[in-house]
């Protein structure tokens, strides 16, 4: 059920992003605004990345295959990192265009059309952000979370654009009208700088998972779960390994026992220990790859 909700949220997001992309291109060309064109192109790329994310969520919902025996969880951080990298490159390219526009004296802009675009897009962005926030309470999807943050950021920046366009309309009727030719390039500069932390954050989080860096919260949780288990007679020490890849959590625990423990205890007690450990883990069973092994020889740690 959660997978179906996640996919529906991404499909709606794709349609809305495509709508904004079309509006951005049309209004950007008609109003002569590079900042609106950038917003439209950003939305188009975001739609493509969301489509790729949708494909990955469908793969993740499948059972494991002979070729991908650990499932498709590893694709999630890879797609997220690609998303962040493409958006970061777009921001950098647009920033250079904006600086060039400022250096060459700017250009005229139809602020009435630009303001209309900003109102329409801001409404769409905030409605989508609220919708995805409510839905993600039940789904808890990293893709939906990233998408929601993107809608919030887009809504805030579009609102800032609207305020700037209104100020520029007022300036046109004053002795400072000559400054309005710089408004669009200045806004694009601010827009790209404001957007950059979003893809940088996405890349940083995703690369931690690509490189299988141990999440400290999960590591602490595993050690806390092992503390009561290791009070049992016959258990000497343990070593744990944790990693996160997308929504998948990989947990391996290797426990060293005395030779007598291995000889005297049956399989049922070993399974009981596994049950105690897993009962103290917050990660749902469908989102973890969980292994507990027992050995009387430390070489196997």
ZATOR-897085 format. One line per field, with one value per residue: x, y, z negated of N, C-alpha, C in turn; residue number from 1. Coordinates in Angstrom, 3 decimals. Example, Ala and Ser with C-alpha at 12.3 -4.5 7.8 and 13.67 -1.06 7.14 Angstrom:
<rs>
nu: [13.190|12.850]
nv: [-5.690|-2.250]
nw: [-7.800|-7.080]
cau: [12.300|13.670]
cav: [-4.500|-1.060]
caw: [-7.800|-7.140]
cu: [13.200|12.900]
cv: [-3.300|0.030]
cw: [-7.800|-7.870]
seq: [1|2]
</rs>
This chain:
<rs>
nu: [0.835|1.933|3.899|2.371|1.124|3.381|4.284|2.100|2.228|4.633|3.997|2.005|3.572|5.368|3.667|2.821|5.271|5.977|3.942|4.635|7.084|6.326|4.800|6.839|8.609|6.916|5.963|8.444|9.673|7.805|7.777|10.384|12.223|14.997|15.190|12.692|12.694|14.809|13.597|11.616|13.129|14.496|12.328|11.585|13.813|13.684|11.301|12.036|13.936|12.270|10.673|12.551|13.028|10.546|10.554|12.546|11.337|9.367|10.903|12.085|9.883|9.534|10.173|13.321|15.763|17.472|19.730|19.912|20.291|20.204|18.159|16.833|17.545|19.901|19.832|18.433|19.942|21.798|20.289|19.275|21.672|22.473|20.364|20.801|23.337|22.860|21.044|22.664|24.643|23.056|22.251|24.728|25.452|23.359|23.841|26.255|25.304|23.599|25.363|26.784|24.723|24.318|26.759|26.638|24.716|22.063|18.527|15.311|12.110|8.899|7.052|4.440|3.410|5.331|4.779|2.248|2.870|4.468|2.596|0.829|2.581|3.647|1.386|0.862|3.223|3.197|0.834|1.458|3.619|2.381|0.610|2.406|3.821|1.878|1.209|3.649|3.900|2.791|4.065|6.870|9.089|12.216|12.501|10.049|10.342|12.577|11.455|9.374|10.788|11.944|9.683|8.869|11.090|11.000|8.532|8.990|11.040|9.789|7.831|9.440|10.371|7.988|7.511|9.723|9.175|6.880|7.903|9.605|7.724|6.629|8.902|9.198|7.636|8.941|11.810|13.807|13.625|15.463|16.870|15.431|16.095|18.083|16.913|15.984|18.346|19.630|17.805|17.960|20.566|20.366|18.434|19.696|21.822|20.370|19.132|21.221|22.085|20.212|20.571|23.221|22.929|21.397|23.212|25.258|23.992|23.245|25.678|26.855|25.410|25.921|28.631|28.352|28.572|28.523|25.502|25.194|23.055|21.673|23.732|24.149|21.696|21.782|23.891|22.703|20.617|22.057|23.191|21.618|21.495|24.115|24.530|23.990|25.082|27.932|28.157|30.601|31.737|30.986|30.659|29.523|28.094|26.856|24.885|23.382|21.334|19.571|16.229|16.811|18.250|21.175|22.218|24.568|25.510|27.925|28.507|30.591|30.949|31.352|32.983|31.430|28.904|28.104|27.925|26.010|23.649|20.643|19.232|16.894|17.341|19.214|17.688|15.915|17.550|18.028|15.428|15.117|16.984|16.022|13.574|14.225|14.936|14.158|13.726|11.639|10.803|10.591|12.330|14.946|18.008|18.894|21.210|22.396|25.052|26.720|29.667|32.413|34.951|37.168|38.320|36.431|35.158]
nv: [-1.206|1.284|1.579|1.934|4.370|6.006|5.881|7.031|9.639|10.499|10.370|12.356|14.527|14.613|15.317|17.862|19.197|19.136|20.736|23.201|23.514|23.887|26.237|27.903|28.083|29.254|31.681|32.723|33.245|34.998|37.106|37.804|36.869|35.578|34.395|33.211|31.425|29.801|28.710|27.198|25.342|24.102|22.876|21.086|19.342|18.375|16.955|14.902|13.599|12.808|11.022|9.038|8.294|7.213|4.922|3.506|3.111|1.324|-0.876|-1.443|-2.290|-4.811|-8.373|-9.908|-10.773|-13.299|-12.119|-9.704|-10.216|-9.040|-7.314|-4.145|-1.900|-0.444|1.206|3.480|5.553|6.100|7.180|9.428|10.826|11.353|13.001|15.228|16.036|16.801|18.923|20.669|21.319|22.635|24.865|26.130|26.761|28.494|30.498|31.609|32.670|34.598|36.353|37.231|38.633|40.764|42.060|42.996|44.937|44.181|43.603|44.473|43.703|42.169|42.867|42.492|40.099|38.375|38.525|37.351|34.728|34.018|34.021|31.915|29.671|29.666|29.006|26.392|25.097|25.273|23.924|21.342|20.762|20.637|18.507|16.351|16.303|15.499|12.983|11.622|11.061|8.590|7.042|7.423|7.933|8.450|9.514|10.909|12.696|14.210|15.310|16.785|18.738|20.040|21.179|22.932|24.668|25.687|26.982|28.992|30.474|31.281|32.882|34.907|35.878|36.921|39.047|40.630|41.248|42.779|44.962|45.934|46.729|48.892|50.525|51.235|53.427|55.484|57.644|55.846|54.028|53.111|51.119|48.808|47.196|45.585|43.839|41.194|39.679|39.969|38.708|36.104|35.473|35.478|33.491|31.136|30.866|30.496|28.085|26.248|24.992|22.922|20.760|20.185|19.222|16.935|15.414|15.044|13.490|11.258|10.203|9.268|6.957|5.604|5.021|3.343|4.195|3.829|4.401|6.453|6.525|4.088|2.338|2.854|1.973|-0.771|-1.569|-0.938|-2.791|-5.127|-5.082|-6.215|-8.841|-9.803|-10.343|-12.918|-16.127|-17.641|-16.180|-14.287|-12.047|-9.629|-8.553|-5.982|-4.903|-2.282|-0.776|1.520|1.696|3.501|2.845|0.508|-1.390|-2.779|-5.185|-6.850|-9.172|-10.698|-13.142|-14.226|-17.244|-19.426|-22.645|-24.553|-23.404|-23.504|-26.239|-27.087|-25.545|-25.390|-24.983|-23.584|-21.828|-20.136|-18.958|-17.662|-15.693|-14.172|-13.214|-11.576|-9.580|-8.455|-7.503|-5.212|-3.421|-0.669|-0.640|-1.594|-4.986|-5.440|-3.649|-4.271|-6.139|-8.720|-10.347|-12.745|-14.347|-17.150|-18.163|-20.101|-19.506|-16.928|-16.168|-16.011|-13.633]
nw: [0.000|-0.850|1.068|3.376|2.781|2.663|5.322|6.609|5.577|6.705|9.418|9.656|8.908|11.035|13.176|12.340|12.251|14.942|15.939|14.779|16.034|18.713|18.427|17.493|19.689|21.638|20.400|19.722|22.200|23.328|21.484|21.511|19.601|17.978|15.480|15.082|17.210|16.352|14.085|15.328|16.854|14.766|13.493|15.516|15.655|13.068|13.267|14.992|13.394|11.308|12.661|13.189|10.552|9.957|11.543|10.207|7.678|8.369|9.105|6.628|5.228|6.196|5.887|4.877|7.390|9.373|10.407|8.988|5.996|3.510|3.772|4.999|3.630|3.630|5.829|5.221|3.693|5.718|7.844|6.523|6.032|8.672|9.429|7.717|8.660|11.349|11.003|9.561|11.434|13.312|11.805|11.449|14.089|14.795|12.954|13.908|16.321|15.286|13.975|16.184|17.471|15.677|15.942|18.526|18.568|18.220|19.083|20.578|19.090|19.027|16.498|15.608|16.812|15.764|13.029|12.927|13.675|11.447|9.341|10.072|10.108|7.496|5.965|6.938|6.091|3.227|2.618|3.547|1.833|-0.711|-0.262|0.241|-2.158|-4.021|-2.961|-3.168|-5.840|-6.182|-4.266|-4.384|-2.612|-1.040|1.494|1.847|-0.247|0.571|2.864|1.753|0.266|2.394|3.611|1.589|1.465|4.079|3.989|2.049|3.261|5.626|4.545|3.550|5.974|6.975|5.189|5.842|8.526|8.215|6.794|8.774|10.686|9.357|9.220|11.873|12.226|11.107|10.492|10.496|12.514|14.367|13.122|13.299|15.445|14.570|12.853|13.524|14.110|11.656|9.968|10.984|10.285|7.455|7.220|8.202|6.382|4.034|4.593|4.724|2.192|1.932|3.983|3.212|0.603|1.156|2.668|0.771|-1.271|0.235|1.205|-1.104|-1.495|0.874|0.557|-1.538|-4.231|-7.724|-9.365|-12.136|-13.975|-13.595|-14.177|-16.909|-17.851|-17.335|-19.050|-21.484|-21.481|-21.661|-24.175|-26.468|-25.553|-25.576|-28.233|-28.786|-29.878|-28.503|-26.188|-24.708|-23.249|-20.636|-17.209|-15.167|-12.043|-10.144|-7.577|-5.270|-2.469|-0.411|-1.151|-2.345|-4.985|-6.129|-8.306|-10.144|-12.569|-14.504|-16.817|-19.407|-21.079|-23.981|-23.687|-24.988|-25.049|-22.380|-22.075|-23.930|-23.688|-21.824|-18.485|-18.824|-20.991|-19.907|-17.920|-19.593|-20.716|-18.444|-18.046|-20.298|-19.764|-17.353|-18.194|-19.517|-17.609|-15.582|-12.898|-10.251|-9.320|-6.566|-5.509|-6.025|-5.928|-7.639|-9.649|-11.921|-13.317|-14.917|-16.568|-17.831|-17.392|-17.117|-14.758|-12.784|-13.032]
cau: [0.000|2.796|4.573|1.396|0.978|4.624|4.294|1.079|2.756|5.658|3.328|1.381|4.663|5.892|2.707|2.858|6.563|5.890|3.075|5.441|8.106|5.668|4.492|8.097|9.117|6.003|6.012|9.814|9.912|6.912|8.152|11.803|12.835|15.892|14.910|11.526|13.158|15.565|12.624|10.969|14.095|14.703|11.150|11.634|14.826|13.140|10.295|12.760|14.513|11.162|10.286|13.559|12.764|9.353|10.988|13.294|10.403|8.696|11.874|12.256|8.682|9.608|10.967|14.697|15.928|18.716|20.829|19.987|19.848|19.966|17.112|17.167|17.663|21.111|19.570|17.822|20.916|22.440|19.390|19.240|22.939|22.399|19.426|21.489|24.442|22.304|20.489|23.773|25.254|22.119|22.347|26.011|25.394|22.458|24.523|27.190|24.499|23.085|26.472|27.046|23.661|24.590|27.938|26.335|23.690|20.722|17.583|13.947|11.288|7.466|6.847|3.058|3.364|6.196|4.067|1.178|3.535|4.911|1.415|0.346|3.557|3.740|0.216|1.098|4.326|2.809|-0.179|2.187|4.425|1.467|0.119|3.444|4.142|0.848|1.309|4.893|3.740|2.448|4.947|8.256|9.933|13.259|12.198|8.969|10.899|13.388|10.528|8.655|11.704|12.104|8.479|8.913|12.108|10.492|7.471|9.567|11.790|8.824|7.212|10.417|10.326|6.769|7.737|10.678|8.491|5.977|8.762|10.075|6.589|6.541|10.072|9.035|6.913|9.746|13.058|14.743|13.170|16.619|17.376|14.599|16.727|18.982|16.150|15.907|19.650|19.885|16.953|18.513|21.739|19.882|17.701|20.627|22.560|19.435|18.838|22.402|22.148|19.319|21.279|24.416|22.455|20.987|24.436|25.973|23.289|23.245|27.010|27.073|24.815|26.641|29.876|27.980|29.035|27.651|24.669|25.476|21.836|21.417|24.823|23.845|20.526|22.230|24.655|21.746|19.886|22.972|23.611|21.013|21.789|25.465|24.542|23.790|26.282|28.413|28.395|31.835|31.830|30.321|31.037|28.381|28.335|25.596|24.956|22.082|21.327|18.178|15.380|17.283|19.229|21.912|22.724|25.229|26.013|28.658|28.647|31.544|30.472|32.275|32.751|30.350|27.631|27.761|27.611|24.872|22.438|20.044|18.890|15.774|17.855|19.852|16.594|15.375|18.457|17.726|14.147|15.338|17.690|15.167|12.487|14.734|15.296|12.997|13.626|10.676|11.410|10.636|13.355|16.250|18.663|19.336|21.951|23.073|25.800|27.364|30.900|33.289|36.281|37.247|38.784|35.279|34.592]
cav: [0.000|2.456|1.697|2.496|5.792|6.670|5.996|8.014|10.970|10.841|10.614|13.684|15.496|14.695|16.074|19.263|19.749|19.353|21.901|24.390|23.636|24.488|27.627|28.642|28.374|30.183|32.995|33.230|33.803|36.136|38.213|38.080|36.668|34.427|33.738|32.349|30.324|28.905|27.999|26.206|24.272|23.398|22.024|20.010|18.380|17.760|15.991|13.740|12.891|12.185|9.859|8.013|7.839|6.377|3.624|2.818|2.665|0.116|-1.966|-1.763|-3.008|-6.194|-9.333|-10.021|-11.626|-14.060|-11.201|-8.742|-11.040|-8.166|-6.378|-2.960|-0.747|0.346|2.152|4.701|6.646|6.429|8.087|10.684|11.521|11.864|14.128|16.364|16.481|17.496|20.196|21.540|21.812|23.603|26.089|26.779|27.327|29.643|31.555|32.266|33.480|35.756|37.283|37.846|39.604|41.946|42.750|43.594|45.975|43.640|43.713|44.818|42.556|42.446|42.469|42.058|38.670|37.683|38.446|36.366|33.414|33.757|33.710|30.576|28.659|29.631|28.254|24.977|24.591|25.107|22.866|20.079|20.543|20.210|17.174|15.355|16.231|14.671|11.608|10.985|10.584|7.171|6.346|7.574|7.708|9.448|10.184|11.865|13.733|15.079|16.018|17.758|19.842|20.761|21.996|24.025|25.614|26.350|27.891|30.151|31.290|31.899|33.973|35.998|36.453|37.719|40.297|41.431|41.755|43.850|46.118|46.460|47.448|50.185|51.317|51.728|54.698|56.425|58.077|54.716|53.067|52.544|49.951|47.624|46.321|44.660|43.017|39.789|39.051|39.938|37.664|34.808|35.251|35.104|32.237|30.013|30.728|29.950|26.695|25.377|24.103|21.768|19.636|19.837|18.371|15.647|14.688|14.657|12.367|10.089|9.615|8.491|5.645|4.951|4.507|2.450|4.703|3.342|5.447|6.424|6.235|2.649|1.677|2.959|1.143|-2.168|-1.777|-0.934|-4.057|-6.218|-4.985|-7.252|-10.178|-10.222|-10.715|-14.365|-16.944|-18.331|-15.217|-13.600|-10.744|-9.596|-7.487|-5.663|-4.098|-1.725|0.106|1.920|1.976|3.838|2.487|-0.772|-1.367|-4.035|-5.364|-8.131|-9.309|-11.953|-13.332|-15.265|-18.001|-20.446|-23.945|-25.254|-22.810|-24.042|-27.663|-27.338|-24.829|-25.842|-23.963|-22.782|-20.737|-19.184|-18.191|-16.790|-14.538|-13.347|-12.546|-10.516|-8.478|-7.799|-6.821|-3.920|-2.613|0.094|-0.749|-2.635|-6.187|-5.358|-2.689|-4.645|-7.405|-8.953|-11.605|-12.976|-15.614|-17.554|-18.925|-20.257|-19.199|-15.493|-15.924|-15.792|-12.299]
caw: [0.000|-0.918|2.363|4.324|2.438|3.060|6.778|6.987|5.243|7.689|10.711|9.577|8.896|12.410|13.984|11.918|12.668|16.391|16.126|14.459|17.080|19.881|18.070|17.394|21.034|22.320|19.749|19.783|23.529|23.544|20.605|21.678|18.286|17.816|14.207|15.283|18.065|15.486|13.259|16.185|17.168|13.494|13.296|16.509|15.205|11.860|13.702|15.530|12.258|10.582|13.468|12.909|9.181|10.027|12.071|9.138|6.640|8.874|8.993|5.209|4.783|6.675|5.125|5.352|8.562|9.366|10.698|7.878|4.882|2.373|4.136|5.798|2.733|3.913|6.916|4.686|3.502|6.991|8.562|5.771|6.280|10.041|9.375|7.121|9.512|12.518|10.544|9.170|12.676|13.883|10.991|11.721|15.443|14.757|12.186|14.812|17.241|14.552|13.774|17.490|17.703|14.860|16.474|19.833|18.437|18.037|20.211|20.183|18.691|18.861|15.109|15.404|17.131|14.813|11.753|13.094|13.616|10.078|8.527|10.431|9.720|6.030|5.490|7.254|5.266|1.820|2.566|3.689|0.625|-1.777|0.107|0.056|-3.586|-4.664|-2.465|-3.607|-7.209|-6.092|-3.324|-4.848|-1.435|-0.826|2.755|1.602|-1.119|1.431|3.745|0.932|0.001|3.652|3.806|0.610|1.918|5.287|3.593|1.370|4.217|6.536|3.781|3.543|7.325|7.080|4.467|6.613|9.715|7.778|6.496|10.060|11.288|8.673|9.600|13.241|12.188|10.329|11.126|10.471|13.520|15.087|12.385|13.549|16.450|13.870|11.917|13.911|13.904|10.217|9.415|11.391|9.440|6.118|7.379|8.320|5.113|3.055|4.950|4.638|1.019|2.068|4.607|2.438|-0.491|1.727|3.034|-0.463|-1.909|1.110|1.298|-2.333|-1.294|1.972|-0.018|-2.651|-5.523|-8.793|-9.992|-13.577|-14.738|-13.509|-14.892|-18.343|-18.121|-17.357|-20.286|-22.593|-21.430|-22.014|-25.582|-27.322|-25.017|-25.960|-29.644|-28.887|-30.096|-27.308|-25.103|-25.091|-22.597|-19.332|-16.290|-14.305|-10.838|-9.665|-6.402|-4.744|-1.041|-0.135|-2.294|-2.842|-6.066|-6.184|-9.666|-10.397|-13.932|-14.703|-18.256|-19.819|-22.235|-24.495|-23.024|-25.682|-24.635|-21.058|-22.173|-24.805|-23.286|-20.574|-17.495|-19.333|-21.814|-18.989|-17.317|-20.642|-20.796|-17.265|-18.291|-21.280|-19.086|-16.353|-18.902|-19.975|-16.448|-15.093|-11.436|-9.870|-8.745|-5.101|-5.092|-6.558|-5.603|-9.015|-9.817|-13.199|-13.279|-16.154|-16.356|-18.993|-16.902|-16.828|-13.394|-11.911|-13.224]
cu: [0.871|3.520|3.651|1.195|2.206|4.656|3.257|1.571|3.782|5.037|2.685|2.453|5.239|4.972|2.754|4.176|6.580|5.017|3.858|6.516|7.520|5.349|5.761|8.657|8.245|6.104|7.415|10.126|9.064|7.338|9.609|12.594|13.702|15.595|13.708|11.885|13.947|14.625|11.932|11.880|14.375|13.560|11.155|12.633|14.336|12.098|10.956|13.352|13.435|10.662|11.265|13.363|11.555|9.695|11.697|12.347|9.647|9.623|12.026|11.072|8.682|10.347|12.392|14.744|17.248|19.918|21.025|19.452|19.661|18.873|17.662|17.353|18.820|20.893|19.062|18.844|21.632|21.597|19.328|20.508|22.976|21.492|20.116|22.578|23.934|21.760|21.598|24.456|24.366|22.199|23.623|26.007|24.502|23.077|25.500|26.452|23.984|24.174|26.813|25.997|23.869|25.744|27.647|25.168|22.271|19.851|16.199|13.120|9.838|7.046|5.414|2.904|4.178|5.496|2.949|1.751|3.895|3.739|0.950|1.290|3.683|2.585|0.423|2.137|3.892|1.731|0.499|3.000|3.552|0.973|1.174|3.855|3.148|0.975|2.541|4.883|3.466|3.453|6.390|9.238|10.953|13.005|11.116|9.473|11.730|12.481|9.777|9.528|11.910|10.905|8.460|9.888|11.617|9.413|7.997|10.282|10.839|8.095|8.146|10.472|9.123|6.943|8.679|10.022|7.545|6.768|9.244|8.962|6.436|7.683|9.933|8.350|7.675|10.995|14.113|14.390|14.334|17.170|16.619|15.211|17.670|18.221|16.206|17.235|19.992|19.068|17.485|19.749|21.322|19.211|18.648|21.413|21.658|19.132|20.005|22.472|21.287|20.029|22.535|24.033|22.052|22.209|25.151|25.317|23.373|24.609|27.382|26.543|25.491|27.928|29.643|28.602|28.029|26.833|24.812|24.238|21.538|22.490|24.574|22.671|20.900|22.995|23.727|20.965|20.752|23.333|22.952|21.328|23.126|25.589|24.380|25.117|26.650|28.645|29.549|31.929|31.108|30.931|29.864|28.822|26.979|25.856|23.532|22.236|19.890|17.335|15.788|18.358|19.872|22.580|23.297|25.785|26.661|28.987|29.612|31.021|31.585|32.011|31.593|28.979|27.176|27.330|26.302|23.576|21.925|19.733|17.793|16.266|18.561|18.789|15.952|16.226|18.209|16.432|14.299|15.998|16.737|14.011|12.907|15.228|14.043|12.759|12.647|11.359|11.557|11.699|14.730|16.695|19.440|19.981|22.597|23.748|26.476|28.583|31.667|34.732|36.349|37.721|37.638|34.623|34.886]
cv: [1.258|2.676|2.320|3.986|6.585|6.902|7.008|9.432|11.418|11.127|12.002|14.771|15.693|15.555|17.564|19.936|20.027|20.569|23.189|24.609|24.315|25.960|28.474|29.031|29.422|31.594|33.591|33.877|35.050|37.353|38.613|37.893|35.404|33.678|32.799|31.176|29.300|28.067|26.905|25.037|23.440|22.423|20.847|18.925|17.641|16.701|14.721|12.915|12.177|10.949|8.711|7.436|6.910|4.982|2.821|2.312|1.416|-1.087|-2.413|-2.568|-4.468|-7.086|-9.348|-10.961|-12.381|-13.153|-10.187|-9.424|-10.252|-7.145|-5.170|-1.712|0.164|1.383|3.494|5.811|7.039|7.422|9.443|11.501|12.107|13.076|15.371|16.926|17.271|18.867|21.177|22.138|22.868|24.932|26.856|27.454|28.572|30.807|32.325|33.148|34.750|36.804|37.992|38.909|40.881|42.764|43.466|44.588|45.487|43.763|44.024|43.563|43.007|41.962|42.020|40.574|37.854|37.507|37.412|34.954|33.061|33.384|32.284|29.501|28.551|28.823|26.764|24.382|24.324|24.036|21.496|19.762|20.027|18.787|16.105|15.210|15.324|13.209|10.900|10.586|9.082|6.383|6.309|7.229|8.822|10.215|11.249|13.017|14.733|15.935|17.108|18.981|20.702|21.673|23.179|25.110|26.385|27.357|29.153|31.081|31.979|33.045|35.179|36.686|37.374|39.077|41.221|42.023|42.905|45.126|46.766|47.233|48.829|51.103|51.922|53.091|55.752|56.823|56.969|53.649|52.403|51.284|48.662|46.683|45.307|43.643|41.538|39.070|38.946|38.837|36.277|34.466|34.771|33.734|31.039|29.786|30.107|28.478|25.759|24.493|22.852|20.599|19.223|18.911|16.992|14.799|14.182|13.454|11.100|9.411|8.856|7.078|4.890|4.307|3.622|2.888|4.312|4.493|5.358|6.058|4.740|1.870|1.706|2.055|-0.332|-2.464|-1.802|-2.250|-5.231|-6.225|-6.039|-8.671|-10.689|-10.521|-12.215|-15.086|-17.646|-17.423|-14.311|-12.186|-10.798|-8.490|-7.245|-4.788|-3.602|-0.826|0.418|2.240|2.231|3.553|1.152|-0.616|-2.752|-4.139|-6.772|-8.121|-10.682|-12.076|-14.485|-15.923|-18.897|-21.750|-24.706|-24.733|-23.412|-25.498|-27.922|-26.705|-25.359|-24.677|-23.043|-21.615|-19.690|-18.313|-17.244|-15.528|-13.604|-12.568|-11.391|-9.313|-7.724|-7.052|-5.433|-3.038|-1.934|-0.078|-1.872|-3.800|-6.097|-4.396|-3.044|-5.994|-7.777|-10.328|-11.645|-14.335|-15.872|-18.385|-19.013|-19.923|-17.725|-15.197|-15.587|-14.423|-11.410]
cw: [0.000|0.398|3.403|4.067|2.872|4.567|7.258|6.725|6.276|9.056|10.739|9.623|10.292|13.275|13.632|12.340|14.169|16.705|15.861|15.517|18.320|19.613|18.025|18.748|21.728|21.726|19.821|21.112|23.764|22.716|20.769|20.396|18.249|16.526|14.323|16.185|17.242|14.627|14.072|16.515|15.923|13.248|14.272|16.101|13.963|12.222|14.237|14.387|11.431|11.334|13.244|11.507|9.149|10.536|10.982|8.052|7.090|8.815|7.539|4.689|5.230|5.685|5.675|6.550|8.455|9.596|9.568|6.618|3.589|2.672|4.893|4.936|3.112|5.021|6.388|4.434|4.787|7.782|7.858|6.004|7.683|10.115|8.842|8.012|10.720|12.119|10.155|10.402|13.338|13.138|11.319|13.091|15.467|13.991|13.070|15.818|16.557|14.341|15.084|17.806|16.910|15.434|17.790|19.771|18.312|19.272|19.671|19.942|18.538|17.481|14.816|15.653|16.133|13.467|11.809|13.005|12.173|9.173|8.789|9.889|8.203|5.439|5.720|6.314|3.831|1.653|2.655|2.434|-0.518|-1.505|-0.177|-1.412|-4.310|-4.238|-3.019|-5.078|-7.222|-5.250|-3.815|-3.724|-1.281|0.466|2.559|0.728|-0.313|2.315|2.979|0.632|1.249|3.915|2.843|1.062|3.144|4.933|2.930|2.348|5.204|5.836|3.724|4.911|7.478|6.388|5.249|7.858|9.354|7.466|7.789|10.776|10.663|9.099|10.993|13.285|11.378|11.116|11.144|11.508|14.257|14.404|12.732|14.594|15.803|13.011|12.259|13.663|12.423|9.551|9.758|10.570|8.053|6.153|7.397|7.034|4.051|3.322|4.655|3.388|1.141|2.757|3.846|1.280|-0.010|2.056|1.781|-1.128|-1.070|1.157|0.025|-2.172|-0.156|1.456|-1.241|-3.975|-6.601|-9.386|-11.515|-14.394|-14.745|-14.271|-16.402|-18.721|-18.216|-18.646|-21.505|-22.650|-21.877|-23.501|-26.471|-26.852|-25.527|-27.452|-29.834|-29.077|-28.794|-26.118|-25.506|-24.524|-21.263|-18.491|-15.343|-13.136|-10.344|-8.453|-5.964|-3.271|-0.622|-1.359|-2.898|-3.909|-6.164|-7.553|-9.803|-11.815|-14.069|-16.183|-18.534|-21.095|-22.780|-23.741|-23.668|-25.256|-23.311|-21.143|-22.920|-24.324|-21.946|-19.650|-18.017|-20.185|-20.948|-18.307|-18.328|-20.791|-19.616|-17.462|-19.268|-20.615|-18.162|-17.005|-19.370|-18.839|-15.903|-13.601|-11.068|-9.155|-7.229|-4.595|-5.645|-6.038|-6.867|-9.150|-11.198|-13.129|-14.612|-15.828|-17.666|-18.640|-16.476|-15.403|-12.452|-12.124|-12.011]
seq: [1|2|3|4|5|6|7|8|9|10|11|12|13|14|15|16|17|18|19|20|21|22|23|24|25|26|27|28|29|30|31|32|33|34|35|36|37|38|39|40|41|42|43|44|45|46|47|48|49|50|51|52|53|54|55|56|57|58|59|60|61|62|63|64|65|66|67|68|69|70|71|72|73|74|75|76|77|78|79|80|81|82|83|84|85|86|87|88|89|90|91|92|93|94|95|96|97|98|99|100|101|102|103|104|105|106|107|108|109|110|111|112|113|114|115|116|117|118|119|120|121|122|123|124|125|126|127|128|129|130|131|132|133|134|135|136|137|138|139|140|141|142|143|144|145|146|147|148|149|150|151|152|153|154|155|156|157|158|159|160|161|162|163|164|165|166|167|168|169|170|171|172|173|174|175|176|177|178|179|180|181|182|183|184|185|186|187|188|189|190|191|192|193|194|195|196|197|198|199|200|201|202|203|204|205|206|207|208|209|210|211|212|213|214|215|216|217|218|219|220|221|222|223|224|225|226|227|228|229|230|231|232|233|234|235|236|237|238|239|240|241|242|243|244|245|246|247|248|249|250|251|252|253|254|255|256|257|258|259|260|261|262|263|264|265|266|267|268|269|270|271|272|273|274|275|276|277|278|279|280|281|282|283|284|285|286|287|288|289|290|291|292|293|294|295|296|297|298|299|300|301]
</rs>
